[in-house]
Amino acid sequence: MFVRSSYEVPGVEWGNGNSYRLLVESDGMGFAVAHTVVEAGTESRMQYTRHLEACYCISGKGEIRSADEDLAFSLEPGVLYVLDRHDRHVLIAGDEADMHLLSVFNPPIDGTERHVLSPDGFSSY
C-alpha cells in the first residue's frame, strides 16, 4: 500500500495545462492516473496511439469532439468520457475557468509524455 498526493508530484506541462501524474508505469499497477488541468479557453487536438483513456470531469466545463466533429459532448463535473479506439479528438475548455479532469490510462503512461499541439494536426503519444 502507498499514498501519494498531487502536491508531491511535479506538474508536467502537457501542452495546454499541467498534468500531475499520480500513478505511472513504474508503480506497477497496470494503469496510470493523472490529475489533468486544462487551461480555460484552450483547444487541444490530440490522439493516444498507445493508450486507452477515460477522463472524469471534477471541475470546470468544456467539450469533447471527435476529429470529424460528428460527435460532440458537453463536459461538466460528474461527466466521464472514454477514448476507447485511440480516437483523434478535440478537447475544449470553457472560457470561465480551468477544467480539471481525473485521467486514467491503460496501458500506463511513463509520466514524462507531453503533447506538441498544432491547429493543423493531432498530437499523439
Summary of the structure (lengths in Angstrom):
residues: 125
radius of gyration: 13.7
end to end distance: 29.5
largest distance: 44.0
contacts: 360
relative contact order: 0.31
helix: 2%
strand: 46%
